[in-house]
Amino acid sequence: MRFDPIDPSMRRALQLAWESTRAGSLGIGCVITDAAGDVVATGRNRLFEHDPGDDILAGTSLAHAEMNALAKLRWGMHRDERLVLYTTLQPCLQCLGAIRMSAVERVVVLAPDPLFRGVEGILDVNEFVASRRPEVVQRPIDSWSVLGLMLPTHAQAFWSYNWGWADTLPNVWRHASELVAEKTVVDLVECGASFDQVLERLTPRLRDCVDEVAGLARPAGRS
């Protein structure tokens, strides 16, 4: 299976997601760019780590990819830069609130999060919150999207967590569980595999899940 071209910023976010997976965290990455497409800040999930590395947060419930990227934006320094935030997984309630309070104007989402479908409605809770509502765009679902979900699903399966994803995304969960049982991701980590090598190894797992993920991303009421 061949991957279609992807925006370089989202590809970088996925590379950060792989770095997060390698470190034992949830496998989610984020990149913020300016209007010219230049990278302004990056961040990755560090929930299960103690060392924040080149990020700000680690080892707490705040250590999400978006929060780490947003924490690098200096107050008042980016108001006219038309910032775009690329994330490999739909922002949770916490991250969406932080995005609203930042200078980010647009959010591009690679994969939907089963726990936070419809969370963008909170941005219309009152006139003040809605007055500078960032545009949230779901990228068309494809194999890249499945990869964006597969990494954090693998982390859940590996650590024996299940936040309801197994019921919502049974195919993704099955493949992630098989990757855990076969130690595929562990082997890739231990051999220091590059991101391209990871793609080559995981590609056969993804095709079967595209329709499932597309169904999750579909707005309510549409078939």
N, C-alpha and C positions, 0 to 999 in steps of 0.2 A: 504494500500500500504506500502510495506517495503522498506526502504532505503538501497541500497547497501553500503558496507563499503566505507569509504572515508579516504583519507590521513589525519592524525591527524593535520597537519599544516593547511590544507584547512578547516577542521572542526573548528579549532580555529579562522580562518579568518571569518567564518560564524558566530561564536559566537560574534565576534567583530562587525559584521554587524548588529546583533540583538541589541547589546548595542547601536549602532548608531541609529537604529530605535527607541529604547526606549527613546532616548534623543531628538527625533524629527528631526534628520538629515537624510541623504539619504540612510542609510542601506547598507553600503559597508565596508568591512574589509580587512586587509592585514597583512600578516606575512612574515618575512624574516628569513630564516634558513641558517646555514652553511652546509658544505659537510657532516657532521655527522648527520644532521637533527635537531640539537639543535637550538632553537629559539634565534635569534640575536636581532630582533626588531619587534615591532608590531605597528599598527596604524589603526585608523578608521576614517571614514568621520565625520567631525564636522562642516559642512558648515553652519548649522543654529544655532550654539551654540556660546556662548561667552567665556566659560571656557574651555581651552584646556585639563584640567585634566592631565593625564600622557602622553599626546601627546605634540606637539609643536605648532600646528596651530589650530585656531578655528575662525569661523565667517568671513572668507574671502574666495575668490575664490581659494585660495591655499590649503584650508583645506580638501584635499582629503585623502583617506586612505593611498594610496601609498606614498604621500608626507609626511604624518606624520611618517610613518615607515622609509622612507629614511632619514628624518631629524635627526634620532637618530643614524645614522652611522657616526662615527667619521672619518674625512678625513685621508686617508692613513692607516687605521687600519684593513682593511678587504680584501686587495688585493689578498691574496692567500687562501682565505677561500671558494671559489667557492659558493658564495651566491646564493640562490634560493628565488625568491619572489613569494608568493602565493597571489592572489587577487580574490575577489568574482565577480568582474566585469572587463571586458577588460579595460586596461589603456587608458585614454584619451591622447590627444596630449601633454598636459602639463606633465602628469605623465610619459609618455614614454620617453620624453626628459630627465627628471630627472633620470629615471632608466638608460638611456644610460650614463649619466655623473657619475653614481655611480659604485660601485664594483660588482653589481649584474650581474651574468652571465646567469641566466635562469629565465624566467617568466612563471608561470603556471596560466592559466586563467580559472576560473570556468564558467563564462557566458559571451557571446558576448554582446557588447554595440551597440545598433542600430545606434548611432551617430558616431561611430569611427571604422566601418568596414574598413579594409585595411590600417589603420593608420600606421601599421608597415612598410609600404613602405617608410616612411620618414627616416628610418634608413639607407636607401641606397642612400640618397640624394647626398652624395659625399664620396670620399675615406676616409676622416678623420672620419666621423660619422660611416661609415661601418666598420672601422678598428677594432672595439671592439664591434661588434653588439651583444646584448644579444639575446639568443634563446628565442622565444616566442612560447609557446605551449598551444593550446586550449585543455583543458581536454574534454574527451568524454561527450556529452550532456546527462544528466539524470535528475532525480527529484531534485538533489542537485543544478544543474544548474538553474532550474526553480526557486528554492528558492532564489538563488543569484540575479535573476532578479526581483522576486516578491517584495522583500523588497524595493528597490529604486523605483519601479513602484508604490507601495503603497504610498510612500512619495509624488510622483508627484500627484497622484490622491487626496491624502489628502489635499495637499496645492494648489490644482487646477492649477497645472502646467502640460503642455504637450509639451515635446520636440520632438514630432513626433512619440513617442513610441506607441501611440494608433493606428496609421495607420500601423506601422510595426509589432506590436505584439498585435493584437486585442484580442486574448484569454487571454493573460497575463493581458492586461489592463482591460478587463471585470472582471476577477476574483479579481484583485486589487481593482477595483471600488466597487465591491460587499462587499469586506472586509471592505472598508471604510464605506459604507452605513450601514452595520451590526455592525460596531464598534468592530469587532472581535479583531483586533490588539490593539486597545485602551484598550479593556478589559484585554488582555494579559499583557499589560504594567501595568495597574492599579493594577492587582492582583500579580504583581511581578513574573510572570511565568518564569520558567527555560527554557533553550534552548530546552531541550527534550520535555517539555510541548508545546512549540511553534511548534515543528515538528509534534507532535501528532495532534494538532489542525489544522494546515495548510495543512497537507498531502493530504486530499481529493481534494484540489484545484489544485494540481500540475500535476497529470497524463495527464490531457487534454492538457497541454501546451508543453509537451516534444517535439513533432514533430515540433511545431511552432518554438521553440527555436533552434532546430537542423537545421531547414531550414535557420535561420538567420546565424548560425555558419558555414554553408557549404560554402566552397570557391566558388567564382564566376565561373560560367561556369560548375559547377557540379550539377547534379540533383539526 
